[in-house]
Amino acid sequence: MIEQCAAYNETVARALMAMSDNIRQAIRYIDAMPNPGADTEIYEAFFHGVNASKVRGVLVSALRGGPTYHTRHAQTRVAFICVLYGNPAMVKQMAYCKSKPVLGWHTKDSHFIFLCQPFLFQPREPKREYCAEYSRRRKRLSGSKIQITQTALLLHELMHLMLGEVSFEHEVYPVNEVVKLSPAKSASNAANYAYFVGNVVAGCDEFPPQKAEEGGL
C-alpha cells in the first residue's frame, strides 16, 4: 500500500517491484550454494555461521508479502508513506527527515514505513560500482553505497517488520561492522539482509578474510 506519494506513486511501485526481483535473485544464490564449486563468499560475509535455511525463510516470507505483506498486526498491510515537502499532513515526519541523515524509517510497533523525499531520487538498484572495497593494509571494508539504493532501503525497513523487536536492539549499519557480527546478531540485524541481497545483485567480491566469533560485536 503506497500513500501520500502523489506523482511519485509509480517511482515507489517500481522500487518495490525491483526489491522483489532482488530478493528472488538472492534466494536463487542461496539455493545454488550446496552445488560443487558454487559461490558462497557473499553469504559467508554477512551470515557466517547462520543456517542458510533460516535466512532463506526470512527472505521468502518477505517476498510472498512484498508490498502487501501482513505484519504481526493482524490483517494490516504495510503502508509505504512518502514524506513530501509542503504536505501539511507530514509536518512531524518532515521534521524528522530534516533532523537526521535518513532516507526512510520504520516506526516500531507499527505497519508504517516512511520514505523521505530524497529517497525518491536515489539509484533504484545496487550496481557493481557501489560495492565496498577491502583494504588489506587497514584491514577494513569501506565505501559501500549499496545501502543508499531504493531497493536496499526498502528491504532494510521491511526486515524490521519481519524480524520484530530484536532487530532494533543494538542495530549496526556500517558495512565494516556488519561483517564482524556474531551469527546470532547477524541473523537479527536488518542491515545484514539488505547488504547480502544488494551484494548478490551487484556481484560484489571484496570481503575481509576474518570470520565472526560468538563473542564478536
C-alpha positions, 0 to 999 in steps of 0.5 A: 500500500503506497500513500501520500506519494502523489506523482511519485506513486509509480517511482515507489511501485517500481522500487518495490517491484525491483526489491522483489526481483532482488530478493528472488535473485538472492534466494536463487544464490542461496539455493545454488550454494550446496552445488560443487564449486558454487559461490558462497563468499557473499553469504559467508560475509554477512551470515557466517555461521547462520543456517542458510535455511533460516535466512532463506525463510526470512527472505521468502516470507518477505517476498510472498508479502512484498508490498502487501505483506501482513505484519504481526498486526493482524490483517494490516498491510504495510503502508509505504508513506512518502514524506513530501515537502509542503504536505501539511499532513507530514509536518512531524515526519518532515521534521524528522527527515530534516533532523537526521541523515535518513532516507526512510524509517520504520516506526516500531510497533507499527505497519508504517514505513516512511520514505523521505523525499530524497529517497525518491531520487536515489539509484533504484538498484545496487550496481557493481560500482557501489560495492565496498572495497577491502583494504588489506593494509587497514584491514577494513571494508569501506565505501559501500553505497549499496545501502543508499539504493531504493531497493536496499532501503526498502528491504532494510525497513521491511526486515524490521517488520519481519524480524520484530523487536530484536532487530532494533536492539543494538542495530549496526549499519556500517558495512565494516561492522556488519561483517564482524557480527556474531551469527546470532546478531547477524541473523537479527540485524536488518542491515545484514539482509539488505547488504547480502541481497544488494551484494548478490545483485551487484556481484560484489567480491571484496570481503575481509578474510576474518570470520565472526566469533560468538563473542564478536560485536 
